Amino acid sequence: MSTIQTNTITTVSQNLCFEGTQGVYSHVSEQTGCTMRFGVFLPPQAKVGPVPVLYWLSGLTCTEENFITKAGAQRVAAELGVAIVTPDTSPRGLDIPGMADSYDFGLGAGFYVNATQAPWAQNFRMDAYVSQELPAVMAAHFPIDAQRTGIFGHSMGGHGALVLALRNPQRYRSVSAFAPIVSPLHCPWGEKALAGYLGPDRDTWKDYDACALIESRGWTGPALLVDQGANDTFLQTQLKPELLQQACSRAGVGLDLRMRAGYDHSYFFIASFVESHLRFHAQQLAL
Amino acid sequence: MSTIQTNTITTVSQNLCFEGTQGVYSHVSEQTGCTMRFGVFLPPQAKVGPVPVLYWLSGLTCTEENFITKAGAQRVAAELGVAIVTPDTSPRGLDIPGMADSYDFGLGAGFYVNATQAPWAQNFRMDAYVSQELPAVMAAHFPIDAQRTGIFGHSMGGHGALVLALRNPQRYRSVSAFAPIVSPLHCPWGEKALAGYLGPDRDTWKDYDACALIESRGWTGPALLVDQGANDTFLQTQLKPELLQQACSRAGVGLDLRMRAGYDHSYFFIASFVESHLRFHAQQLAL
């Protein structure tokens, strides 16, 4: 791996929140070839020393802002002394034909892969961006303890969290997800995205399919924590948590799957259960 | 007062949130002559009986949505068993010249007054809408105990909460505010709004000036609770909490003014302290 440039970040905004600081920053990313925004919540404990860090990966159509404003996570993060980093969901501001044609591909829909297909391969490198470049930027500019890193996300971002953790178990000590796409090989969102970014050879998709990765690589960290709304409109067509259950069962990987009666796919669902995810990660990262 | 029509409301959305229901509804308002949206969070306790109700009044440019998605209030409201109603901040969808020309007058800036000046007088009746029509709609359609009603708000909505409580002490048992406009007679936002809605005679403005009302009518309810960020950009030009202190002091009205070092005017500030406001109201409404 060549040296990652982390020289310059620009402060977009900073707001005091629960005695911590909710910031939004921008930088020019080598991986995506464009200016990327990301949020960082620094808890008050960061004033006296490095704190553990959680990466939150958002879902389709989101930016760095959705989780910051809607999840209500800062209260608990401030109590626990955990930083939360919220990347954007795709490159932006590029002139790639078709980039903004649909809500589930291109803009706002990077799917946390490194694309191999034209015209996406040069910029749609959200895997490398989130798992390599952004951690280097964080280490260079913020008082975080990179040895204590966890990752979580929602929907497409739940897929991203699971996949990046399974691909980089040395980097992520804990992983959890809300309503994740557990197997892009087996749902319309995933098939469209991976065909577009990775091409028609479905064998290559297995590197970005949580269920396939669980069976091929396993997971020796703490049991995967997943919350899923039972009234989620995408439950049966896109999310299919039963596939995750089956993969974990076959691979002997622990899974704490919590079906939540009456809850849907929205941030109202996330806000309702984010506290328990934060406490789960904080406990793991304290070890 | 003639009978208020409360026949029909339409459900725009409902999301389960902390085991309660966050709904958004619409109805045709007699007072504003247009379709109005409002949010209602019903805590789980509402399934077994009427619950106390809090009205939240938002600030300039807001709709019914901002508080619902950004304040993180549902968690505590669900714990305390309090409903929260979030009206919009002005009439919408009307064809009034000049209605959308500025962020601080007209659309999103009703200032919670009953306008007397053309072309606003027919529709910009947010005082009557919030303090009379909407409570009647709530009583007709939701399991709330109108005898236990409190009111709070932010900025222009903090002004609205204070003014409506002071004008209707029989209706509101408790009132609190975040960064309120305490005296529209003495700030540019207030002068512009009240001149436009009420005309040039500043004597008529005193009916909608919290400081003037405190001195003319007093307040025998619990001490007014106000949180104010010390780093609020609008502190010295628009908000001027010292005027509220002086008015309360002269009138012998209790005021719990909490200056919050480092906090600004945003929802990050509101989210940080909304729990204490909810607990304050719940305690008063339990009496």
Interface residues (C-beta under 8 A of the other chain):
Chain A: N15 L16 C17 F18 E19 Q22 T69 K70 G72 Q74 R75 G229 N231 G262 Y263 D264 S266 Y267 F268 F269 A271 S272
Chain B: N15 L16 C17 F18 E19 Q22 T69 K70 G72 Q74 R75 G229 N231 G262 Y263 D264 S266 Y267 F268 F269 A271 S272
